[in-house]
């Protein structure tokens, strides 16, 4: 497995992702220049493509990604969920995304 190239920053932003014709609302757990961890009760299977929308400061950032790994929540009855998926962004060079990430560092 490839080692991470970028530092991750904990950041909670509203996110919507689309997989297999279905839309899911969730939040980011952390972000880097090239990837996002999405906290969700509905992680998608690794190896699949995914479309993502991040809402930040009255702007919507639309991204495409590839699911590198996913983990179901170990306790679905808990109020704090740990499940989610790691997404490698395919179009991370988008200026609006890079601007958002640069603000975090």
C-alpha positions as CSV (number, residue, x, y, z in Angstrom):
1,X,0.0,0.0,0.0
2,X,1.3,3.5,-0.9
3,X,2.4,5.7,2.1
4,X,0.6,9.0,2.6
5,X,2.4,11.9,1.0
6,X,0.5,14.7,2.6
7,X,-0.2,15.6,6.2
8,X,-3.8,15.3,7.3
9,X,-5.6,18.1,9.1
10,X,-8.8,17.4,11.2
11,X,-11.6,19.4,9.6
12,X,-15.3,18.9,9.9
13,X,-17.2,20.3,6.9
14,X,-20.6,19.3,5.5
15,X,-20.2,16.9,2.6
16,X,-22.5,15.1,0.2
17,X,-21.3,12.1,-1.7
18,X,-22.9,10.2,-4.5
19,X,-22.5,6.5,-5.0
20,X,-24.4,4.1,-7.2
21,X,-27.1,6.6,-7.9
22,X,-27.7,7.4,-4.2
23,X,-26.9,10.7,-2.4
24,X,-25.6,10.6,1.2
25,X,-25.1,13.5,3.6
26,X,-22.2,13.4,6.1
27,X,-19.1,15.3,7.3
28,X,-15.4,15.2,6.7
29,X,-13.2,13.9,9.4
30,X,-9.8,15.0,8.1
31,X,-8.4,16.4,4.8
32,X,-5.1,16.6,3.0
33,X,-4.0,18.1,-0.3
34,X,-5.0,14.9,-2.2
35,X,-7.5,13.1,0.0
36,X,-10.4,13.2,2.4
37,X,-11.7,11.0,5.2
38,X,-15.5,11.0,5.2
39,X,-17.2,10.0,8.4
40,X,-20.4,8.0,7.5
41,X,-22.7,5.3,8.6
42,X,-22.8,4.2,4.9
43,X,-19.2,3.6,3.7
44,X,-18.9,2.5,0.1
45,X,-16.7,-0.4,-1.0
46,X,-13.0,0.2,-1.7
47,X,-12.0,0.4,-5.3
48,X,-15.0,2.3,-6.5
49,X,-15.4,5.8,-7.9
50,X,-17.3,8.4,-5.9
51,X,-18.5,12.0,-6.5
52,X,-18.2,14.5,-3.6
53,X,-19.6,18.0,-2.9
54,X,-18.1,20.0,0.0
55,X,-19.9,23.1,1.2
56,X,-17.5,25.8,2.6
57,X,-18.1,29.5,3.0
58,X,-21.0,29.8,0.6
59,X,-19.2,27.8,-2.0
60,X,-19.7,24.3,-3.2
61,X,-16.6,22.4,-4.3
62,X,-17.3,19.4,-6.6
63,X,-14.7,16.6,-6.6
64,X,-14.3,13.1,-8.0
65,X,-12.5,10.4,-6.0
66,X,-11.5,6.8,-5.6
67,X,-12.3,4.9,-2.4
68,X,-9.0,3.5,-1.1
69,X,-10.5,1.9,2.1
70,X,-13.7,1.8,4.1
71,X,-14.7,0.8,7.6
72,X,-18.1,0.2,9.1
73,X,-18.9,1.7,12.5
74,X,-18.2,-0.9,15.2
75,X,-21.1,0.4,17.3
76,X,-24.1,1.7,15.2
77,X,-26.0,2.6,18.4
78,X,-23.3,5.1,19.5
79,X,-23.8,8.8,19.1
80,X,-20.2,9.2,17.9
81,X,-19.5,7.2,14.8
82,X,-16.0,6.1,13.8
83,X,-16.8,4.4,10.5
84,X,-16.1,6.0,7.2
85,X,-13.9,5.9,4.1
86,X,-10.7,7.2,2.9
87,X,-11.0,8.9,-0.5
88,X,-8.1,9.7,-2.9
89,X,-9.1,12.7,-4.9
90,X,-8.7,12.5,-8.6
91,X,-9.1,16.2,-9.3
92,X,-7.5,17.6,-6.2
93,X,-5.7,20.3,-8.3
94,X,-9.0,22.3,-8.5
95,X,-8.1,25.8,-7.3
96,X,-11.1,26.1,-5.0
97,X,-10.1,22.8,-3.2
98,X,-6.4,23.8,-3.0
99,X,-7.4,27.2,-1.6
100,X,-9.5,25.5,1.1
101,X,-6.6,23.1,2.0
102,X,-4.1,26.0,2.1
103,X,-6.2,27.9,4.6
104,X,-6.0,24.9,7.0
105,X,-2.2,24.7,7.0
